[in-house]
Amino acid sequence: MTEHEQNAMFVRLMSALFYGLSSFMITVVNKTVLTSFAFPSFQVLGIGQMLATILVLFVAKKLRYVEYPNLEVTTFTKMWPLPLIYIGNMIFGLGGTKQLSLPMFTALRRFSILMTMIAEYYILGIKARMSIQLSVYTMILGAVVAALNDLAFNLEGYIFILLNDFFTAANGVYMKKKLDSKELGKYGLMYYNSLFMLGPTVLLAWWMGDIALVLEFPDWSNLLFILQFILSCIMGFVLLYSMLLCTLYNSALTTTIIGCLKNICVTYLGMVIGGDYIFSWLNFVGLNLSVIGSLVYTWVTFRKRETSQSKYTLLTEPQISKIQAV
């Protein structure tokens, strides 16, 4: 392996690790806010995450730490359909987190991997290797087995997570296309995604009565809750940034599976925190089978790659330098 290939592999690994850690942290924090503290609105929590992203990037641009294009008439057209996908991904993800136990949430999230693999084939023209396909099918089989004996079955939660899976797959694939086009850059995608969907989300939360419920929430005087809420908002920005980096230096499929791979920790931790997981042997076996599939995929994806690999899944050092300059 040449020096350029080694550097590219290091960047890929670090971006994947950063995204995995961020995804793990925000899942646990969101679960604590929505379940342990019984915060009444996942939509308002999402609004807080969007506001944090807008504020951080706006200040960073004013201080000249980051650069992205100014708002223009054509900006929304350049972003489409990412804002709609982004809001669907966030709302259904937070809703599913509130409705399901963490172990079942993480198991059902693995359907997003299958959807991403299919979307990459039809939209980006990328066909996953057979070893990757088999590891994905193993994860899905484990998720199905776990769901067949989910003693805390929640239909609304299942629907939310499957919709979240669909939007996650679409987000990863279209994010890859927008990053490759280099029109707005990674910071522009983050900023305008949140900016364009903030208003519609606030209107939806008001229409559904969530704003009133949040204003009456008793724990606003609880310092521990306030710290957790602020942390969740900040982690929303960190997660989006890490997702962009991982998609930029790897592939949409890798980003999706790294997001699910952190669920190895979340799966077992979720049996302890949250208080809503009901143990059964068949469910437990299914969860572990899905975890094994995740581990196999990690080994297959990050082992030594052939030099003929797709441009979407491995970037050389010169390509990385050009993208960083955007």
Long-range contacts (C-beta under 8 A, 24 or more apart in sequence): 1-304, 4-316, 4-317, 4-318, 5-307, 5-316, 7-317, 7-320, 8-249, 8-314, 8-315, 8-316, 8-317, 8-320, 9-302, 9-305, 11-249, 11-315, 11-320, 12-249, 12-250, 12-302, 12-314, 12-315, 13-302, 15-242, 15-245, 15-246, 15-248, 15-249, 15-250, 16-246, 16-250, 16-254, 16-255, 16-258, 16-302, 18-242, 18-245, 18-246, 19-239, 19-242, 19-243, 19-245, 19-246, 19-255, 19-258, 19-259, 20-258, 20-259, 20-261, 20-262, 21-242, 21-262, 22-235, 22-238, 22-239, 22-241, 22-242, 22-243, 23-239, 23-242, 23-243, 23-258, 23-259, 23-262, 24-262, 24-263, 24-265, 24-266, 25-235, 25-238, 26-232, 26-235, 26-236, 26-238, 26-239, 27-97, 27-102, 27-105, 27-106, 27-262, 27-263, 27-266, 28-102, 28-266, 28-269, 28-273, 29-228, 29-231, 29-232, 29-235, 30-94, 30-97, 30-232, 31-97, 31-102, 31-270, 31-273, 31-274, 32-228, 32-273, 33-225, 33-228, 33-229, 33-232, 34-94, 34-97, 34-98, 35-97, 35-98, 35-274, 35-275, 35-276, 36-273, 36-274, 36-275, 37-219, 37-222, 37-225, 37-228, 39-214, 39-217, 39-219, 39-225, 39-229, 40-210, 40-213, 40-214, 40-217, 41-205, 41-210, 41-211, 41-213, 41-214, 42-91, 42-94, 42-95, 42-97, 42-98, 43-91, 43-94, 43-201, 43-204, 43-205, 43-208, 43-210, 44-205, 44-210, 44-211, 44-214, 45-94, 45-229, 45-232, 45-233, 46-87, 46-90, 46-91, 46-94, 46-201, 46-236, 47-198, 47-201, 47-202, 47-205, 48-229, 48-232, 48-233, 48-236, 49-90, 49-232, 49-233, 49-235, 49-236, 49-237, 50-90, 50-194, 50-197, 50-198, 50-201, 50-236, 51-194, 51-198, 51-233, 52-233, 52-234, 52-236, 52-237, 53-190, 53-191, 53-193, 53-194, 53-236, 53-237, 53-240, 54-191, 54-194, 54-195, 54-198, 56-237, 57-187, 57-190, 57-191, 57-237, 58-191, 60-187, 61-187, 61-191, 66-187, 67-185, 67-187, 68-184, 68-185, 68-187, 68-188, 68-191, 69-183, 69-184, 69-185, 69-188, 71-192, 71-195, 75-184, 75-192, 76-192, 76-196, 78-178, 78-183, 78-184, 79-178, 79-184, 79-189, 79-192, 79-193, 79-196, 81-170, 81-174, 82-171, 82-174, 82-175, 82-178, 82-189, 82-193, 83-192, 83-193, 83-196, 83-197, 84-197, 85-167, 85-170, 85-171, 85-174, 86-171, 86-193, 86-194, 86-197, 87-197, 87-200, 87-201, 88-163, 88-164, 88-166, 88-167, 89-164, 89-167, 89-168, 89-170, 89-171, 90-236, 91-201, 92-160, 92-161, 92-163, 92-164, 92-167, 93-160, 93-164, 93-167, 93-168, 95-157, 95-160, 95-164, 96-157, 96-160, 96-161, 96-164, 98-157, 99-154, 99-156, 99-157, 99-160, 100-152, 100-154, 100-157, 100-158, 100-161, 100-276, 101-152, 101-270, 101-274, 101-276, 101-277, 101-278, 102-266, 102-267, 102-269, 102-270, 102-271, 102-273, 102-274, 102-277, 103-146, 103-266, 103-267, 103-268, 103-270, 103-271, 103-277, 103-283, 103-287, 104-146, 104-147, 104-150, 104-152, 104-157, 104-277, 104-283, 105-157, 105-161, 105-266, 105-270, 106-260, 106-263, 106-266, 106-267, 106-270, 106-287, 107-142, 107-143, 107-146, 107-147, 107-263, 107-267, 107-286, 107-287, 107-290, 108-143, 108-147, 108-158, 108-161, 108-162, 108-165, 109-161, 109-164, 109-165, 109-168, 109-259, 109-260, 109-263, 110-139, 110-140, 110-142, 110-143, 110-260, 110-263, 110-290, 110-293, 110-294, 111-140, 111-143, 111-161, 111-162, 111-165, 112-164, 112-165, 112-166, 112-168, 112-169, 112-256, 112-259, 112-260, 113-139, 113-140, 113-253, 113-256, 113-257, 113-260, 114-140, 115-165, 115-166, 115-168, 115-169, 116-168, 116-169, 116-172, 116-173, 116-252, 116-253, 116-256, 116-257, 117-253, 118-169, 119-169, 119-170, 119-172, 119-173, 119-252, 120-173, 120-251, 120-252, 120-253, 120-312, 123-173, 123-174, 123-177, 124-173, 124-176, 124-177, 124-252, 124-312, 126-251, 126-253, 126-310, 126-312, 126-313, 128-253, 129-300, 131-300, 132-253, 132-297, 132-300, 132-301, 134-296, 135-293, 135-294, 135-296, 135-297, 135-300, 136-257, 136-293, 136-297, 137-293, 138-289, 138-290, 138-292, 138-293, 138-296, 139-260, 139-290, 139-293, 139-294, 139-297, 140-290, 140-293, 141-289, 141-290, 141-293, 142-286, 142-287, 142-288, 142-289, 142-290, 142-291, 142-292, 142-293, 143-286, 143-290, 144-286, 145-282, 145-283, 145-285, 145-286, 145-289, 146-282, 146-283, 146-284, 146-285, 146-286, 146-287, 146-289, 146-290, 147-286, 148-282, 148-286, 149-280, 149-282, 149-283, 149-286, 150-283, 151-278, 151-280, 151-283, 152-276, 152-277, 152-278, 168-256, 168-259, 169-252, 169-256, 172-247, 172-252, 172-253, 172-255, 172-256, 173-252, 175-243, 175-244, 175-247, 175-252, 176-247, 176-251, 176-252, 176-312, 179-244, 179-247, 179-248, 179-323, 180-312, 182-323, 182-326, 185-326, 186-241, 186-244, 186-245, 186-248, 186-326, 189-244, 190-237, 190-240, 190-241, 190-244, 193-240, 194-240, 248-315, 248-323, 249-315, 249-320, 250-313, 251-310, 251-312, 251-313, 252-312, 254-301, 254-313, 257-294, 257-297, 257-298, 257-301, 260-294, 261-294, 261-295, 261-297, 261-298, 263-291, 263-294, 264-291, 264-294, 264-295, 267-291
